[in-house]
């Protein structure tokens, strides 16, 4: 009986590790934007909030291209913390 439980637990842990590996593969690699980046944006999924600082900060946009592939694009943006006066 103990062997049966041990094999069952081993089977569940193997499935959990396989599922984690599948999720890790599904997460797209962060691409860094340059002026020569060729963008194919069919649908924007999300955009990170802009920080409340008065300097250039990184931001990310998650989008799908026309083939349905998901991408994460990192770019630089001016923060929202600047005031005129």
C-alpha positions as CSV (number, residue, x, y, z in Angstrom):
1,X,0.0,0.0,0.0
2,X,2.8,2.4,0.8
3,X,4.4,1.8,-2.5
4,X,1.2,2.6,-4.3
5,X,0.9,5.9,-2.5
6,X,4.6,6.7,-3.2
7,X,4.0,6.0,-7.0
8,X,0.9,8.1,-7.0
9,X,2.8,11.0,-5.4
10,X,5.7,10.6,-7.8
11,X,3.2,10.7,-10.7
12,X,1.5,13.9,-9.4
13,X,4.9,15.6,-8.9
14,X,6.0,14.7,-12.4
15,X,2.8,16.1,-13.9
16,X,3.3,19.3,-11.8
17,X,6.9,19.8,-13.1
18,X,5.7,19.2,-16.7
19,X,2.9,21.7,-16.3
20,X,5.4,24.3,-14.9
21,X,7.7,23.7,-17.9
22,X,4.8,24.2,-20.3
23,X,3.8,27.5,-18.7
24,X,7.4,28.7,-18.8
25,X,7.6,28.0,-22.5
26,X,4.3,29.8,-23.2
27,X,5.6,33.0,-21.6
28,X,7.1,35.2,-24.4
29,X,10.6,36.6,-24.2
30,X,10.7,40.4,-23.5
31,X,11.8,42.2,-26.7
32,X,13.6,45.5,-26.3
33,X,12.3,48.2,-28.7
34,X,14.7,50.1,-31.0
35,X,13.9,52.4,-33.9
36,X,14.6,49.6,-36.3
37,X,12.2,47.2,-34.6
38,X,9.6,45.9,-37.1
39,X,6.3,45.9,-35.2
40,X,3.3,43.8,-36.2
41,X,0.6,44.7,-33.6
42,X,-2.8,43.3,-34.3
43,X,-4.2,43.5,-30.7
44,X,-2.8,45.2,-27.6
45,X,-3.4,43.0,-24.5
46,X,-2.0,45.3,-21.8
47,X,0.3,48.3,-21.2
48,X,2.2,48.8,-17.9
49,X,1.3,51.9,-15.9
50,X,3.6,54.9,-16.3
51,X,5.5,55.7,-13.1
52,X,5.0,59.0,-11.3
53,X,8.6,60.3,-11.7
54,X,10.1,63.1,-13.8
55,X,12.5,60.9,-15.8
56,X,12.6,58.4,-18.5
57,X,11.5,55.0,-17.3
58,X,10.9,51.5,-18.8
59,X,7.4,50.4,-19.8
60,X,6.1,47.2,-21.3
61,X,3.3,46.4,-23.7
62,X,1.9,42.9,-24.2
63,X,0.4,42.4,-27.7
64,X,-0.6,39.8,-30.3
65,X,0.7,39.9,-33.8
66,X,-1.4,39.1,-36.9
67,X,-0.5,35.4,-36.6
68,X,-1.8,35.3,-33.0
69,X,1.6,35.1,-31.4
70,X,1.9,37.0,-28.1
71,X,4.9,39.4,-27.6
72,X,6.1,41.6,-24.7
73,X,7.8,44.8,-25.9
74,X,9.8,46.9,-23.5
75,X,10.4,50.5,-24.4
76,X,11.3,53.8,-22.7
77,X,8.7,56.5,-21.8
78,X,8.8,59.8,-19.9
79,X,7.3,59.5,-16.4
80,X,4.1,61.3,-15.3
81,X,5.8,63.1,-12.4
82,X,6.9,66.3,-14.2
83,X,5.1,69.6,-13.6
84,X,5.3,72.9,-15.5
85,X,6.0,75.4,-12.8
